[in-house]
Amino acid sequence: MTSPDGELNERRRVELEKSLREVRERIDAACRAAGRRPDDVGLLAVTKTFPAGDAALLSDLGLTEFAENREQEARAKVAEFGALRPHANVRWHMVGQLQRNKARSVARWADVVESVDSPRLAEALQRASARALESGERQEPLDVLIQVNLDGQSGRGGCSPENVPRLAEMISRMYEIRLRGVMAVAPLEGDPDVSFDTLLRISERMRQDFPDADQVSAGMSGDLESAIAHGSTRVRVGTGLLGGRPLVSP
């Protein structure tokens, strides 16, 4: 006889499997429309506010990239996920605004920080990654993306487009963190095509100087098609995968 927890777990797995299939179909269709290969666009599951059990189920379904936006929640969730799926080979991304005093903790669990937007934060992450490497808490330098502010609203975080080259040059000289590309959130108002085209041009200029910084993290549940049409290499999907509100998982 299946236990109530087992039934709940199976129902949630079926829900997530259906959502994952639908999101992948959207990505595939957007890639075809843009003349791109579906393999060129990665899917990052944004699991903020959802339990570690959901991330575990998604990893069972083949996902390997997960994102959080609050350090304290992420730290606990990564540890719980590790207990649930000790042999899963996944990568964790920090995508939310990050205070410098959280850098030490983030360097212990994150594989990627996508929200680097200032020299001071880059320096804090460099120091934190160096300490984590020295202590054995991480095995590789921390990958980072520069978050670009596309609407000029300071409250949303991000580096202004004109300051991106200077920040990129600074990060490129650091050994404990590695510049991998750019990230942005489309403005709440306005045409996402215009915003993502701006991000693509910033990315193209960056790659001229730093060929390894070829990642473009852009597009979410509501605008991933536009982002893919403008060169996104990774879409960040939360609602489209997990639903509009947290669901209890065992």
N, C-alpha and C positions, 0 to 999 in steps of 0.2 A: 504494500500500500504506500502511495506517495504521501509524504508529509505535507502539511500546509505550506511550510517554507519552501519545500521542493516545488510545489505547484506554482507558488508565486514566482520563484526563480525561473521556472520554465516559461511562464506567461511573459515575463519581462524579456527573456531571451528571444522569444518569437517577435515581440514588439520591436526590439532593437534590430533583429535580423531584417525585418520588413523596412524599417527606416533606413538602415544601411544600404539595402538594395536600391531604394528610391534615390538616395543621395548619390550613389555611384552612377545610377542611370542619368541623373542630371549632369554630373561631371562629364560622363562619356559624351552626352549630347552636346554640351557646351564645347568640348574639345573638337568634336567633328565639325561643328559650325565655324570654329576658329581655324580649322585646318591643322590642328595639333593632335598629338598622340595622347590618349588617356593616361598612359604611364608617365607623362611629363608633369602631371599635376597630382601632388600628394594630398591626402585627406588627414586633417588634424582634428581629432575629436575634442571639443571643449567641454570638459566634464565639471566645470565649476558648479557648485551647489548640489551636484548629484553624488551619490555614494560610490565608494570604491568598488562595490559589487557590480555597478554598471560598467565601469572601466574594465573589470575582469571579464565580464560577458562579451564586451566588444573586442577584447583581445582574443577571446576564444573564436570570435568570428573573423579574425585576421587583421584587425587594426593594430598598428604598432606605434602610433604617435598620439600623445594625449597632452592637453593643455589646461592650465589653471591660471587664475588671475589674482588670487589672494595667497600670500605666502603661508600664512598660518594654516589655512585649510589645506593647501597643497602639501605641506610637510607631513601632516597626519595622513592624508589620503595616499601619498606615495608609499608610506610605510605600511599602511593597511593593504594596499594592492600587492606589495611585495610578499606579505604573508599569505594572501589569497592565491597568488600566481608566482611562486618563487622562481620558476624557471622561464617566465615570459621575458622575451627580449624586446623591451619597449623603450621609447624615449619620451621624456617629460619636458614640456615647454612652459616657460613663464611668459604670459602674454599681457598681463596687467601692469599698470603703473607700479614702479618699484622704488621704495625709499632706500637711500644708501645704507641705512642701518640694518636693512634686511639682507644685504648682499651676502654676508657670511653664511646665513642659513640657506639661502637660495643655492649657493655654490655647492652645498652638500647633496641636494636632491635633483637639481635641474640639469638637463643635458643642453638645453638651449634657453637663452633669454632673448625674447623678441622685442623687448620694450626699452632698449637702451636709447636714451635721448639727450644725454649730456656728457661732457668730459668727466665731471665729478662722479657720475654713476659708473662710467666705464672704468675709471680708476679704482673705485670701490670694488667692482666685480673682479678686476685684475688682482687686487690684493687678496680678495676672498678665495678666488680660484687657486692662487699660488699656495695659500695656506692649506686648502683642501687637498691639493696635489701632494704637498709635502707630508701631510698627515696620513695619506692613503685613503681619504674619504672620497676622492675621485681619481680616475685613472687617466683622463684626458683633459686637455684644456676645455674651457667653457665656450661653446659656440654662441655668438651673439648676432642679432640683427639690429639695425638702426631703425627705430620707429620714426616715421616721417609724419609731421603734422600737416594735413592737407587743407585745413580750413581756418587756420590761424587762431583757433580757440585754445587758449593755454590750459584750460581745465581738463582737456581730453588727453594731454600728454603728447609727446612727440617733438622731434627736432624740426625746426623750420627748414624748408628745402634749401635755402641758401647756405645753411650751416652744415649740411650733410657732408660735403667734401672734406671740410676741416676735421669733423668728428671721425670720418672714415680713415683719414690719414693717421690720426692719433691712434685709433684702435689697431691699425695695421702694424704698428710698431711694437705692440704688446705680444708677449709670448704665451701668457697664461689664458688669454681669451682670443678667439679667432673670429674675424669678421666674415660673415656668411651671406649678408645681403640686407634687404630692407623689408620693413613691414609697415602697413598703414591700415587705418579704419576709414572707410568712406564717410564723408560728412553726413550728418542726419538729414540735411536739406541739400538740394542740388542734384545734379546729374552724376551718378557714379561713374559713367563712362569718362567724363572729363577728369574726375579725380584719379581713376586708375590709369588713365593715359599719362597724367602727370607723374605718377609713381613709376610707370614703365620707363619714361625718359630719364628719371633720376637713376633708376637701376642701370640703364644702358650706359650712362656716363660713369657710374661707379665701376662697372665691369671693365671699362677701358683701362682703368688704373689698377684694379684689383680683380683679376679674372676669377678667382675662387669665390668672390662674393656675388654669386649668381642666383641666390634664392630671392623670390618675391612672395612674401606671405600677405595675401590680400584676398578678400572675398569671404562672406559669411553666408548664413542660410538664405538671406534675402537678396543677395547681389552676387552670388558666386559666378553666374554666367557672364556678367559684365567683367568681373576680375579676370576670368580665364581668357576672355576675348582680348584682354590687354596684358597678357603675359604672366599672370600669376602662376607660380610653381607650387603653391600650397594654399588650400582654402581651409578656413577655420570654422567648423560647423558645430554648433551646440544644439539649438532648438530643433533643427532639421533632423538630428539624430536621436536626441534624448527626450524631446518634447518640450512644452512650454513651461513646465514647472517640475520641481524634483519629485520623483517617484521612489517610494521606499523599495529598496532591494535588500535581500538577506545579506 
